[in-house]
Amino acid sequence: MKTNGKKVIFIDTELQLINCICSKVTVEIYVGDELDYIGEILSYTDNALEVNGGRYLIGNCEIWACGNYLKVE
């Protein structure tokens, strides 16, 4: 995970995932060492994340929230 000096939070719990979805936080999804997606998570199941344009198996990716993942608007 390359932060390039920005604040990021590794998302590894269900509560963090729910917060990202409800707050519409921008996340980065990595598959291996490659950045594969930047955007919002639309929904999730026990096995997969749904994003704009596709799905990721939860066990095959890393999710990083960019900035404050508990936005208040």
All heavy atoms as a GROMACS GRO file, in nm:
protein
  573
    1MET      N    1   0.085  -0.119   0.000
    1MET     CA    2   0.000   0.000   0.000
    1MET      C    3   0.088   0.123   0.000
    1MET      O    4   0.166   0.143   0.091
    1MET     CB    5  -0.090  -0.005   0.123
    1MET     CG    6  -0.162   0.122   0.156
    1MET     SD    7  -0.287   0.156   0.035
    1MET     CE    8  -0.310   0.327   0.063
    2LYS      N    9   0.076   0.205  -0.101
    2LYS     CA   10   0.150   0.330  -0.108
    2LYS      C   11   0.059   0.443  -0.066
    2LYS      O   12  -0.046   0.465  -0.125
    2LYS     CB   13   0.200   0.354  -0.250
    2LYS     CG   14   0.299   0.248  -0.295
    2LYS     CD   15   0.349   0.277  -0.432
    2LYS     CE   16   0.448   0.170  -0.476
    2LYS     NZ   17   0.497   0.193  -0.609
    3THR      N   18   0.099   0.515   0.038
    3THR     CA   19   0.013   0.621   0.091
    3THR      C   20   0.039   0.755   0.026
    3THR      O   21  -0.046   0.842   0.029
    3THR     CB   22   0.031   0.635   0.243
    3THR    OG1   23   0.164   0.676   0.269
    3THR    CG2   24  -0.002   0.507   0.314
    4ASN      N   25   0.156   0.774  -0.030
    4ASN     CA   26   0.193   0.903  -0.091
    4ASN      C   27   0.165   1.018   0.004
    4ASN      O   28   0.120   1.125  -0.037
    4ASN     CB   29   0.120   0.924  -0.224
    4ASN     CG   30   0.162   0.822  -0.328
    4ASN    OD1   31   0.276   0.781  -0.331
    4ASN    ND2   32   0.069   0.780  -0.410
    5GLY      N   33   0.187   0.996   0.133
    5GLY     CA   34   0.170   1.102   0.232
    5GLY      C   35   0.027   1.128   0.276
    5GLY      O   36   0.003   1.214   0.358
    6LYS      N   37  -0.069   1.054   0.224
    6LYS     CA   38  -0.208   1.078   0.263
    6LYS      C   39  -0.250   0.986   0.376
    6LYS      O   40  -0.191   0.880   0.397
    6LYS     CB   41  -0.302   1.062   0.144
    6LYS     CG   42  -0.304   0.924   0.085
    6LYS     CD   43  -0.388   0.918  -0.041
    6LYS     CE   44  -0.366   0.783  -0.107
    6LYS     NZ   45  -0.430   0.773  -0.234
    7LYS      N   46  -0.352   1.028   0.450
    7LYS     CA   47  -0.403   0.947   0.560
    7LYS      C   48  -0.490   0.835   0.504
    7LYS      O   49  -0.583   0.860   0.428
    7LYS     CB   50  -0.486   1.034   0.653
    7LYS     CG   51  -0.543   0.960   0.771
    7LYS     CD   52  -0.627   1.050   0.858
    7LYS     CE   53  -0.691   0.969   0.969
    7LYS     NZ   54  -0.779   1.053   1.050
    8VAL      N   55  -0.458   0.712   0.541
    8VAL     CA   56  -0.536   0.597   0.497
    8VAL      C   57  -0.560   0.504   0.615
    8VAL      O   58  -0.482   0.502   0.711
    8VAL     CB   59  -0.468   0.519   0.383
    8VAL    CG1   60  -0.459   0.602   0.256
    8VAL    CG2   61  -0.331   0.470   0.424
    9ILE      N   62  -0.668   0.431   0.609
    9ILE     CA   63  -0.704   0.336   0.715
    9ILE      C   64  -0.733   0.201   0.649
    9ILE      O   65  -0.814   0.194   0.557
    9ILE     CB   66  -0.828   0.383   0.792
    9ILE    CG1   67  -0.800   0.517   0.860
    9ILE    CG2   68  -0.870   0.279   0.896
    9ILE    CD1   69  -0.924   0.585   0.914
   10PHE      N   70  -0.667   0.097   0.697
   10PHE     CA   71  -0.693  -0.037   0.646
   10PHE      C   72  -0.828  -0.084   0.698
   10PHE      O   73  -0.854  -0.081   0.818
   10PHE     CB   74  -0.582  -0.133   0.691
   10PHE     CG   75  -0.602  -0.274   0.644
   10PHE    CD1   76  -0.603  -0.305   0.509
   10PHE    CD2   77  -0.621  -0.377   0.734
   10PHE    CE1   78  -0.620  -0.435   0.465
   10PHE    CE2   79  -0.638  -0.507   0.693
   10PHE     CZ   80  -0.638  -0.536   0.558
   11ILE      N   81  -0.916  -0.125   0.608
   11ILE     CA   82  -1.050  -0.168   0.644
   11ILE      C   83  -1.048  -0.320   0.658
   11ILE      O   84  -1.032  -0.392   0.560
   11ILE     CB   85  -1.154  -0.123   0.539
   11ILE    CG1   86  -1.148   0.028   0.518
   11ILE    CG2   87  -1.294  -0.170   0.577
   11ILE    CD1   88  -1.171   0.110   0.644
   12ASP      N   89  -1.066  -0.367   0.783
   12ASP     CA   90  -1.059  -0.511   0.805
   12ASP      C   91  -1.169  -0.565   0.896
   12ASP      O   92  -1.168  -0.682   0.930
   12ASP     CB   93  -0.922  -0.553   0.857
   12ASP     CG   94  -0.890  -0.495   0.993
   12ASP    OD1   95  -0.959  -0.402   1.038
   12ASP    OD2   96  -0.793  -0.543   1.054
   13THR      N   97  -1.266  -0.480   0.933
   13THR     CA   98  -1.378  -0.530   1.013
   13THR      C   99  -1.509  -0.499   0.942
   13THR      O  100  -1.517  -0.409   0.858
   13THR     CB  101  -1.382  -0.466   1.154
   13THR    OG1  102  -1.416  -0.328   1.142
   13THR    CG2  103  -1.250  -0.483   1.226
   14GLU      N  104  -1.611  -0.572   0.979
   14GLU     CA  105  -1.743  -0.549   0.919
   14GLU      C  106  -1.795  -0.410   0.954
   14GLU      O  107  -1.853  -0.342   0.870
   14GLU     CB  108  -1.841  -0.656   0.966
   14GLU     CG  109  -1.977  -0.643   0.899
   14GLU     CD  110  -2.072  -0.755   0.938
   14GLU    OE1  111  -2.048  -0.827   1.037
   14GLU    OE2  112  -2.173  -0.770   0.867
   15LEU      N  113  -1.772  -0.365   1.077
   15LEU     CA  114  -1.817  -0.232   1.118
   15LEU      C  115  -1.750  -0.123   1.036
   15LEU      O  116  -1.815  -0.027   0.992
   15LEU     CB  117  -1.791  -0.210   1.267
   15LEU     CG  118  -1.840  -0.078   1.325
   15LEU    CD1  119  -1.990  -0.059   1.302
   15LEU    CD2  120  -1.808  -0.072   1.473
   16GLN      N  121  -1.620  -0.136   1.011
   16GLN     CA  122  -1.551  -0.039   0.927
   16GLN      C  123  -1.608  -0.039   0.785
   16GLN      O  124  -1.626   0.066   0.725
   16GLN     CB  125  -1.401  -0.070   0.922
   16GLN     CG  126  -1.328  -0.039   1.049
   16GLN     CD  127  -1.184  -0.084   1.041
   16GLN    OE1  128  -1.154  -0.194   0.994
   16GLN    NE2  129  -1.094   0.002   1.086
   17LEU      N  130  -1.637  -0.156   0.733
   17LEU     CA  131  -1.694  -0.169   0.599
   17LEU      C  132  -1.832  -0.102   0.592
   17LEU      O  133  -1.860  -0.026   0.499
   17LEU     CB  134  -1.704  -0.317   0.561
   17LEU     CG  135  -1.741  -0.351   0.419
   17LEU    CD1  136  -1.646  -0.288   0.319
   17LEU    CD2  137  -1.743  -0.502   0.401
   18ILE      N  138  -1.915  -0.126   0.691
   18ILE     CA  139  -2.047  -0.063   0.697
   18ILE      C  140  -2.034   0.089   0.704
   18ILE      O  141  -2.106   0.162   0.634
   18ILE     CB  142  -2.128  -0.118   0.816
   18ILE    CG1  143  -2.166  -0.263   0.792
   18ILE    CG2  144  -2.253  -0.034   0.842
   18ILE    CD1  145  -2.217  -0.336   0.914
   19ASN      N  146  -1.940   0.138   0.786
   19ASN     CA  147  -1.918   0.282   0.795
   19ASN      C  148  -1.876   0.341   0.661
   19ASN      O  149  -1.920   0.450   0.624
   19ASN     CB  150  -1.813   0.314   0.902
   19ASN     CG  151  -1.866   0.300   1.042
   19ASN    OD1  152  -1.985   0.318   1.066
   19ASN    ND2  153  -1.778   0.267   1.134
   20CYS      N  154  -1.790   0.272   0.588
   20CYS     CA  155  -1.748   0.320   0.457
   20CYS      C  156  -1.865   0.330   0.360
   20CYS      O  157  -1.878   0.426   0.285
   20CYS     CB  158  -1.641   0.228   0.398
   20CYS     SG  159  -1.480   0.244   0.474
   21ILE      N  160  -1.952   0.230   0.363
   21ILE     CA  161  -2.067   0.229   0.273
   21ILE      C  162  -2.165   0.339   0.311
   21ILE      O  163  -2.209   0.417   0.225
   21ILE     CB  164  -2.136   0.091   0.273
   21ILE    CG1  165  -2.043  -0.014   0.212
   21ILE    CG2  166  -2.269   0.096   0.199
   21ILE    CD1  167  -2.087  -0.157   0.234
   22CYS      N  168  -2.200   0.348   0.438
   22CYS     CA  169  -2.299   0.447   0.483
   22CYS      C  170  -2.249   0.590   0.466
   22CYS      O  171  -2.328   0.680   0.436
   22CYS     CB  172  -2.336   0.421   0.629
   22CYS     SG  173  -2.428   0.269   0.653
   23SER      N  174  -2.120   0.611   0.484
   23SER     CA  175  -2.062   0.745   0.472
   23SER      C  176  -2.016   0.778   0.332
   23SER      O  177  -1.967   0.888   0.307
   23SER     CB  178  -1.944   0.760   0.569
   23SER     OG  179  -1.985   0.742   0.701
   24LYS      N  180  -2.026   0.682   0.241
   24LYS     CA  181  -1.985   0.700   0.101
   24LYS      C  182  -1.841   0.748   0.090
   24LYS      O  183  -1.808   0.841   0.018
   24LYS     CB  184  -2.080   0.794   0.028
   24LYS     CG  185  -2.222   0.740   0.022
   24LYS     CD  186  -2.312   0.829  -0.057
   24LYS     CE  187  -2.450   0.765  -0.062
   24LYS     NZ  188  -2.543   0.841  -0.142
   25VAL      N  189  -1.756   0.680   0.164
   25VAL     CA  190  -1.614   0.714   0.168
   25VAL      C  191  -1.544   0.660   0.044
   25VAL      O  192  -1.574   0.551  -0.003
   25VAL     CB  193  -1.550   0.654   0.295
   25VAL    CG1  194  -1.400   0.665   0.295
   25VAL    CG2  195  -1.610   0.719   0.418
   26THR      N  196  -1.450   0.735  -0.008
   26THR     CA  197  -1.367   0.687  -0.117
   26THR      C  198  -1.267   0.586  -0.062
   26THR      O  199  -1.200   0.612   0.038
   26THR     CB  200  -1.291   0.804  -0.182
   26THR    OG1  201  -1.386   0.896  -0.235
   26THR    CG2  202  -1.200   0.754  -0.294
   27VAL      N  203  -1.262   0.470  -0.125
   27VAL     CA  204  -1.168   0.366  -0.085
   27VAL      C  205  -1.078   0.331  -0.202
   27VAL      O  206  -1.111   0.358  -0.318
   27VAL     CB  207  -1.240   0.238  -0.035
   27VAL    CG1  208  -1.326   0.267   0.086
   27VAL    CG2  209  -1.322   0.173  -0.145
   28GLU      N  210  -0.966   0.272  -0.168
   28GLU     CA  211  -0.878   0.214  -0.269
   28GLU      C  212  -0.880   0.063  -0.247
   28GLU      O  213  -0.867   0.017  -0.134
   28GLU     CB  214  -0.735   0.266  -0.253
   28GLU     CG  215  -0.724   0.414  -0.280
   28GLU     CD  216  -0.583   0.467  -0.262
   28GLU    OE1  217  -0.496   0.394  -0.208
   28GLU    OE2  218  -0.560   0.582  -0.300
   29ILE      N  219  -0.899  -0.011  -0.354
   29ILE     CA  220  -0.898  -0.157  -0.346
   29ILE      C  221  -0.777  -0.209  -0.423
   29ILE      O  222  -0.758  -0.176  -0.540
   29ILE     CB  223  -1.029  -0.217  -0.401
   29ILE    CG1  224  -1.147  -0.169  -0.316
   29ILE    CG2  225  -1.020  -0.370  -0.404
   29ILE    CD1  226  -1.282  -0.218  -0.362
   30TYR      N  227  -0.698  -0.288  -0.352
   30TYR     CA  228  -0.578  -0.347  -0.409
   30TYR      C  229  -0.598  -0.496  -0.427
   30TYR      O  230  -0.652  -0.563  -0.340
   30TYR     CB  231  -0.458  -0.325  -0.317
   30TYR     CG  232  -0.407  -0.183  -0.319
   30TYR    CD1  233  -0.471  -0.084  -0.247
   30TYR    CD2  234  -0.295  -0.150  -0.394
   30TYR    CE1  235  -0.425   0.047  -0.249
   30TYR    CE2  236  -0.248  -0.019  -0.397
   30TYR     CZ  237  -0.313   0.078  -0.324
   30TYR     OH  238  -0.268   0.208  -0.328
   31VAL      N  239  -0.555  -0.547  -0.540
   31VAL     CA  240  -0.551  -0.690  -0.566
   31VAL      C  241  -0.403  -0.722  -0.581
   31VAL      O  242  -0.337  -0.674  -0.673
   31VAL     CB  243  -0.630  -0.729  -0.692
   31VAL    CG1  244  -0.616  -0.878  -0.720
   31VAL    CG2  245  -0.775  -0.689  -0.679
   32GLY      N  246  -0.351  -0.798  -0.486
   32GLY     CA  247  -0.206  -0.815  -0.478
   32GLY      C  248  -0.145  -0.680  -0.443
   32GLY      O  249  -0.192  -0.611  -0.354
   33ASP      N  250  -0.044  -0.641  -0.516
   33ASP     CA  251   0.020  -0.511  -0.495
   33ASP      C  252  -0.033  -0.404  -0.588
   33ASP      O  253   0.015  -0.291  -0.587
   33ASP     CB  254   0.172  -0.523  -0.514
   33ASP     CG  255   0.237  -0.605  -0.405
   33ASP    OD1  256   0.181  -0.609  -0.294
   33ASP    OD2  257   0.343  -0.665  -0.431
   34GLU      N  258  -0.132  -0.438  -0.669
   34GLU     CA  259  -0.182  -0.345  -0.771
   34GLU      C  260  -0.309  -0.274  -0.728
   34GLU      O  261  -0.406  -0.337  -0.686
   34GLU     CB  262  -0.212  -0.422  -0.901
   34GLU     CG  263  -0.090  -0.486  -0.964
   34GLU     CD  264   0.010  -0.385  -1.016
   34GLU    OE1  265  -0.031  -0.282  -1.074
   34GLU    OE2  266   0.131  -0.408  -0.997
   35LEU      N  267  -0.308  -0.143  -0.740
   35LEU     CA  268  -0.429  -0.064  -0.718
   35LEU      C  269  -0.525  -0.093  -0.832
   35LEU      O  270  -0.490  -0.076  -0.948
   35LEU     CB  271  -0.395   0.085  -0.714
   35LEU     CG  272  -0.512   0.180  -0.699
   35LEU    CD1  273  -0.589   0.156  -0.570
   35LEU    CD2  274  -0.464   0.324  -0.707
   36ASP      N  275  -0.646  -0.140  -0.799
   36ASP     CA  276  -0.739  -0.182  -0.903
   36ASP      C  277  -0.865  -0.096  -0.908
   36ASP      O  278  -0.934  -0.095  -1.008
   36ASP     CB  279  -0.778  -0.329  -0.879
   36ASP     CG  280  -0.836  -0.393  -1.002
   36ASP    OD1  281  -0.764  -0.404  -1.103
   36ASP    OD2  282  -0.956  -0.430  -0.997
   37TYR      N  283  -0.895  -0.024  -0.799
   37TYR     CA  284  -1.020   0.053  -0.795
   37TYR      C  285  -1.007   0.167  -0.696
   37TYR      O  286  -0.950   0.150  -0.588
   37TYR     CB  287  -1.137  -0.037  -0.754
   37TYR     CG  288  -1.268   0.035  -0.734
   37TYR    CD1  289  -1.346   0.070  -0.844
   37TYR    CD2  290  -1.313   0.069  -0.608
   37TYR    CE1  291  -1.467   0.137  -0.826
   37TYR    CE2  292  -1.433   0.135  -0.590
   37TYR     CZ  293  -1.510   0.169  -0.700
   37TYR     OH  294  -1.629   0.235  -0.681
   38ILE      N  295  -1.059   0.283  -0.733
   38ILE     CA  296  -1.073   0.396  -0.642
   38ILE      C  297  -1.217   0.444  -0.655
   38ILE      O  298  -1.264   0.474  -0.766
   38ILE     CB  299  -0.978   0.512  -0.678
   38ILE    CG1  300  -0.832   0.468  -0.666
   38ILE    CG2  301  -1.004   0.633  -0.586
   38ILE    CD1  302  -0.733   0.572  -0.712
   39GLY      N  303  -1.289   0.448  -0.545
   39GLY     CA  304  -1.428   0.492  -0.548
   39GLY      C  305  -1.502   0.442  -0.425
   39GLY      O  306  -1.440   0.405  -0.324
   40GLU      N  307  -1.633   0.442  -0.435
   40GLU     CA  308  -1.717   0.401  -0.323
   40GLU      C  309  -1.753   0.253  -0.332
   40GLU      O  310  -1.761   0.197  -0.440
   40GLU     CB  311  -1.847   0.482  -0.323
   40GLU     CG  312  -1.826   0.629  -0.299
   40GLU     CD  313  -1.955   0.708  -0.308
   40GLU    OE1  314  -2.064   0.648  -0.313
   40GLU    OE2  315  -1.947   0.832  -0.310
   41ILE      N  316  -1.777   0.194  -0.217
   41ILE     CA  317  -1.831   0.058  -0.210
   41ILE      C  318  -1.982   0.073  -0.204
   41ILE      O  319  -2.036   0.150  -0.124
   41ILE     CB  320  -1.781  -0.017  -0.085
   41ILE    CG1  321  -1.629  -0.029  -0.088
   41ILE    CG2  322  -1.847  -0.154  -0.076
   41ILE    CD1  323  -1.570  -0.081   0.041
   42LEU      N  324  -2.052   0.002  -0.290
   42LEU     CA  325  -2.199   0.014  -0.297
   42LEU      C  326  -2.268  -0.080  -0.198
   42LEU      O  327  -2.368  -0.044  -0.138
   42LEU     CB  328  -2.247  -0.013  -0.439
   42LEU     CG  329  -2.186   0.078  -0.546
   42LEU    CD1  330  -2.236   0.036  -0.684
   42LEU    CD2  331  -2.219   0.224  -0.517
   43SER      N  332  -2.216  -0.202  -0.186
   43SER     CA  333  -2.275  -0.300  -0.094
   43SER      C  334  -2.175  -0.414  -0.076
   43SER      O  335  -2.071  -0.416  -0.141
   43SER     CB  336  -2.408  -0.354  -0.148
   43SER     OG  337  -2.387  -0.425  -0.268
   44TYR      N  338  -2.211  -0.507   0.012
   44TYR     CA  339  -2.124  -0.622   0.033
   44TYR      C  340  -2.207  -0.741   0.082
   44TYR      O  341  -2.318  -0.725   0.131
   44TYR     CB  342  -2.012  -0.592   0.132
   44TYR     CG  343  -2.057  -0.593   0.277
   44TYR    CD1  344  -2.031  -0.702   0.357
   44TYR    CD2  345  -2.127  -0.486   0.331
   44TYR    CE1  346  -2.074  -0.705   0.489
   44TYR    CE2  347  -2.168  -0.488   0.462
   44TYR     CZ  348  -2.142  -0.597   0.540
   44TYR     OH  349  -2.185  -0.599   0.670
   45THR      N  350  -2.150  -0.859   0.064
   45THR     CA  351  -2.204  -0.983   0.120
   45THR      C  352  -2.091  -1.044   0.203
   45THR      O  353  -1.983  -0.985   0.215
   45THR     CB  354  -2.247  -1.082   0.011
   45THR    OG1  355  -2.131  -1.123  -0.063
   45THR    CG2  356  -2.350  -1.021  -0.083
   46ASP      N  357  -2.112  -1.163   0.255
   46ASP     CA  358  -2.005  -1.230   0.329
   46ASP      C  359  -1.882  -1.256   0.243
   46ASP      O  360  -1.772  -1.267   0.293
   46ASP     CB  361  -2.054  -1.363   0.386
   46ASP     CG  362  -2.153  -1.344   0.499
   46ASP    OD1  363  -2.157  -1.234   0.559
   46ASP    OD2  364  -2.226  -1.440   0.529
   47ASN      N  365  -1.902  -1.267   0.111
   47ASN     CA  366  -1.794  -1.306   0.021
   47ASN      C  367  -1.743  -1.199  -0.073
   47ASN      O  368  -1.633  -1.210  -0.125
   47ASN     CB  369  -1.838  -1.425  -0.064
   47ASN     CG  370  -1.877  -1.544   0.019
   47ASN    OD1  371  -1.815  -1.571   0.121
   47ASN    ND2  372  -1.981  -1.614  -0.022
   48ALA      N  373  -1.824  -1.096  -0.100
   48ALA     CA  374  -1.788  -1.003  -0.207
   48ALA      C  375  -1.828  -0.859  -0.176
   48ALA      O  376  -1.922  -0.834  -0.100
   48ALA     CB  377  -1.853  -1.047  -0.337
   49LEU      N  378  -1.755  -0.768  -0.239
   49LEU     CA  379  -1.787  -0.625  -0.236
   49LEU      C  380  -1.843  -0.588  -0.372
   49LEU      O  381  -1.791  -0.632  -0.474
   49LEU     CB  382  -1.661  -0.541  -0.216
   49LEU     CG  383  -1.576  -0.566  -0.094
   49LEU    CD1  384  -1.447  -0.487  -0.107
   49LEU    CD2  385  -1.652  -0.524   0.029
   50GLU      N  386  -1.945  -0.505  -0.374
   50GLU     CA  387  -1.995  -0.453  -0.501
   50GLU      C  388  -1.953  -0.307  -0.511
   50GLU      O  389  -1.976  -0.228  -0.420
   50GLU     CB  390  -2.147  -0.463  -0.510
   50GLU     CG  391  -2.198  -0.415  -0.644
   50GLU     CD  392  -2.349  -0.429  -0.658
   50GLU    OE1  393  -2.411  -0.497  -0.576
   50GLU    OE2  394  -2.402  -0.368  -0.752
   51VAL      N  395  -1.889  -0.274  -0.623
   51VAL     CA  396  -1.846  -0.138  -0.650
   51VAL      C  397  -1.901  -0.097  -0.785
   51VAL      O  398  -1.957  -0.180  -0.858
   51VAL     CB  399  -1.691  -0.126  -0.650
   51VAL    CG1  400  -1.635  -0.161  -0.513
   51VAL    CG2  401  -1.629  -0.214  -0.756
   52ASN      N  402  -1.886   0.029  -0.817
   52ASN     CA  403  -1.933   0.078  -0.946
   52ASN      C  404  -1.855   0.007  -1.056
   52ASN      O  405  -1.736   0.028  -1.072
   52ASN     CB  406  -1.911   0.229  -0.953
   52ASN     CG  407  -1.985   0.293  -1.067
   52ASN    OD1  408  -2.064   0.229  -1.134
   52ASN    ND2  409  -1.961   0.420  -1.087
   53GLY      N  410  -1.920  -0.079  -1.128
   53GLY     CA  411  -1.856  -0.147  -1.239
   53GLY      C  412  -1.805  -0.288  -1.210
   53GLY      O  413  -1.741  -0.348  -1.294
   54GLY      N  414  -1.832  -0.342  -1.092
   54GLY     CA  415  -1.784  -0.478  -1.069
   54GLY      C  416  -1.794  -0.525  -0.926
   54GLY      O  417  -1.856  -0.460  -0.841
   55ARG      N  418  -1.730  -0.638  -0.901
   55ARG     CA  419  -1.728  -0.700  -0.769
   55ARG      C  420  -1.589  -0.752  -0.739
   55ARG      O  421  -1.513  -0.786  -0.829
   55ARG     CB  422  -1.826  -0.818  -0.763
   55ARG     CG  423  -1.968  -0.774  -0.771
   55ARG     CD  424  -2.061  -0.888  -0.746
   55ARG     NE  425  -2.198  -0.834  -0.752
   55ARG     CZ  426  -2.304  -0.907  -0.754
   55ARG    NH1  427  -2.293  -1.037  -0.750
   55ARG    NH2  428  -2.422  -0.851  -0.758
   56TYR      N  429  -1.560  -0.758  -0.610
   56TYR     CA  430  -1.433  -0.812  -0.562
   56TYR      C  431  -1.462  -0.917  -0.456
   56TYR      O  432  -1.546  -0.894  -0.368
   56TYR     CB  433  -1.346  -0.702  -0.498
   56TYR     CG  434  -1.294  -0.603  -0.597
   56TYR    CD1  435  -1.366  -0.488  -0.626
   56TYR    CD2  436  -1.173  -0.624  -0.662
   56TYR    CE1  437  -1.319  -0.396  -0.718
   56TYR    CE2  438  -1.125  -0.533  -0.754
   56TYR     CZ  439  -1.199  -0.419  -0.782
   56TYR     OH  440  -1.152  -0.329  -0.872
   57LEU      N  441  -1.392  -1.029  -0.463
   57LEU     CA  442  -1.399  -1.127  -0.356
   57LEU      C  443  -1.323  -1.070  -0.236
   57LEU      O  444  -1.209  -1.026  -0.249
   57LEU     CB  445  -1.338  -1.260  -0.398
   57LEU     CG  446  -1.414  -1.336  -0.507
   57LEU    CD1  447  -1.335  -1.459  -0.549
   57LEU    CD2  448  -1.552  -1.374  -0.458
   58ILE      N  449  -1.387  -1.068  -0.122
   58ILE     CA  450  -1.329  -1.006  -0.003
   58ILE      C  451  -1.194  -1.068   0.033
   58ILE      O  452  -1.100  -0.998   0.070
   58ILE     CB  453  -1.428  -1.009   0.115
   58ILE    CG1  454  -1.542  -0.911   0.085
   58ILE    CG2  455  -1.359  -0.975   0.246
   58ILE    CD1  456  -1.653  -0.910   0.187
   59GLY      N  457  -1.181  -1.198   0.018
   59GLY     CA  458  -1.055  -1.264   0.052
   59GLY      C  459  -0.942  -1.238  -0.044
   59GLY      O  460  -0.827  -1.273  -0.015
   60ASN      N  461  -0.971  -1.177  -0.159
   60ASN     CA  462  -0.868  -1.156  -0.261
   60ASN      C  463  -0.823  -1.012  -0.275
   60ASN      O  464  -0.754  -0.978  -0.371
   60ASN     CB  465  -0.919  -1.204  -0.397
   60ASN     CG  466  -0.934  -1.354  -0.402
   60ASN    OD1  467  -0.882  -1.425  -0.318
   60ASN    ND2  468  -1.008  -1.402  -0.499
   61CYS      N  469  -0.865  -0.925  -0.184
   61CYS     CA  470  -0.830  -0.785  -0.199
   61CYS      C  471  -0.806  -0.720  -0.063
   61CYS      O  472  -0.842  -0.775   0.040
   61CYS     CB  473  -0.939  -0.709  -0.275
   61CYS     SG  474  -1.098  -0.700  -0.190
   62GLU      N  475  -0.742  -0.604  -0.067
   62GLU     CA  476  -0.726  -0.519   0.050
   62GLU      C  477  -0.802  -0.390   0.027
   62GLU      O  478  -0.799  -0.335  -0.083
   62GLU     CB  479  -0.579  -0.486   0.075
   62GLU     CG  480  -0.497  -0.600   0.125
   62GLU     CD  481  -0.356  -0.558   0.164
   62GLU    OE1  482  -0.321  -0.438   0.150
   62GLU    OE2  483  -0.282  -0.645   0.209
   63ILE      N  484  -0.867  -0.341   0.131
   63ILE     CA  485  -0.948  -0.220   0.121
   63ILE      C  486  -0.887  -0.115   0.212
   63ILE      O  487  -0.863  -0.140   0.331
   63ILE     CB  488  -1.093  -0.246   0.165
   63ILE    CG1  489  -1.149  -0.367   0.091
   63ILE    CG2  490  -1.179  -0.122   0.144
   63ILE    CD1  491  -1.264  -0.434   0.164
   64TRP      N  492  -0.862   0.002   0.157
   64TRP     CA  493  -0.805   0.113   0.232
   64TRP      C  494  -0.897   0.233   0.217
   64TRP      O  495  -0.931   0.272   0.104
   64TRP     CB  496  -0.666   0.148   0.180
   64TRP     CG  497  -0.566   0.040   0.205
   64TRP    CD1  498  -0.545  -0.071   0.128
   64TRP    CD2  499  -0.477   0.030   0.314
   64TRP    NE1  500  -0.447  -0.149   0.183
   64TRP    CE2  501  -0.402  -0.088   0.298
   64TRP    CE3  502  -0.452   0.110   0.425
   64TRP    CZ2  503  -0.306  -0.128   0.388
   64TRP    CZ3  504  -0.354   0.071   0.514
   64TRP    CH2  505  -0.282  -0.047   0.496
   65ALA      N  506  -0.939   0.292   0.328
   65ALA     CA  507  -1.020   0.415   0.325
   65ALA      C  508  -0.926   0.534   0.314
   65ALA      O  509  -0.822   0.539   0.381
   65ALA     CB  510  -1.104   0.427   0.451
   66CYS      N  511  -0.962   0.627   0.230
   66CYS     CA  512  -0.880   0.746   0.208
   66CYS      C  513  -0.933   0.861   0.292
   66CYS      O  514  -1.051   0.894   0.285
   66CYS     CB  515  -0.884   0.786   0.061
   66CYS     SG  516  -0.836   0.652  -0.050
   67GLY      N  517  -0.849   0.921   0.373
   67GLY     CA  518  -0.890   1.032   0.456
   67GLY      C  519  -0.975   0.986   0.571
   67GLY      O  520  -0.956   0.879   0.626
   68ASN      N  521  -1.073   1.067   0.609
   68ASN     CA  522  -1.160   1.037   0.722
   68ASN      C  523  -1.270   0.944   0.677
   68ASN      O  524  -1.356   0.983   0.598
   68ASN     CB  525  -1.218   1.166   0.779
   68ASN     CG  526  -1.302   1.143   0.902
   68ASN    OD1  527  -1.327   1.029   0.942
   68ASN    ND2  528  -1.348   1.249   0.961
   69TYR      N  529  -1.273   0.822   0.729
   69TYR     CA  530  -1.374   0.728   0.682
   69TYR      C  531  -1.504   0.739   0.758
   69TYR      O  532  -1.596   0.663   0.736
   69TYR     CB  533  -1.319   0.584   0.679
   69TYR     CG  534  -1.332   0.505   0.806
   69TYR    CD1  535  -1.434   0.411   0.821
   69TYR    CD2  536  -1.244   0.524   0.912
   69TYR    CE1  537  -1.445   0.338   0.938
   69TYR    CE2  538  -1.256   0.450   1.027
   69TYR     CZ  539  -1.357   0.358   1.039
   69TYR     OH  540  -1.369   0.285   1.154
   70LEU      N  541  -1.517   0.835   0.848
   70LEU     CA  542  -1.644   0.862   0.918
   70LEU      C  543  -1.686   1.004   0.886
   70LEU      O  544  -1.683   1.092   0.971
   70LEU     CB  545  -1.628   0.841   1.068
   70LEU     CG  546  -1.608   0.697   1.112
   70LEU    CD1  547  -1.581   0.692   1.261
   70LEU    CD2  548  -1.730   0.613   1.080
   71LYS      N  549  -1.722   1.029   0.763
   71LYS     CA  550  -1.765   1.162   0.721
   71LYS      C  551  -1.896   1.201   0.788
   71LYS      O  552  -1.983   1.118   0.805
   71LYS     CB  553  -1.785   1.166   0.569
   71LYS     CG  554  -1.661   1.158   0.487
   71LYS     CD  555  -1.700   1.172   0.341
   71LYS     CE  556  -1.582   1.155   0.250
   71LYS     NZ  557  -1.621   1.162   0.109
   72VAL      N  558  -1.908   1.326   0.818
   72VAL     CA  559  -2.032   1.380   0.868
   72VAL      C  560  -2.072   1.493   0.775
   72VAL      O  561  -1.998   1.587   0.756
   72VAL     CB  562  -2.018   1.432   1.014
   72VAL    CG1  563  -2.148   1.492   1.061
   72VAL    CG2  564  -1.971   1.322   1.105
   73GLU      N  565  -2.190   1.480   0.716
   73GLU     CA  566  -2.233   1.584   0.622
   73GLU      C  567  -2.359   1.649   0.670
   73GLU      O  568  -2.439   1.597   0.738
   73GLU     CB  569  -2.255   1.523   0.484
   73GLU     CG  570  -2.124   1.471   0.427
   73GLU     CD  571  -2.143   1.416   0.287
   73GLU    OE1  572  -2.246   1.438   0.223
   73GLU    OE2  573  -2.049   1.354   0.240
   0.00000   0.00000   0.00000
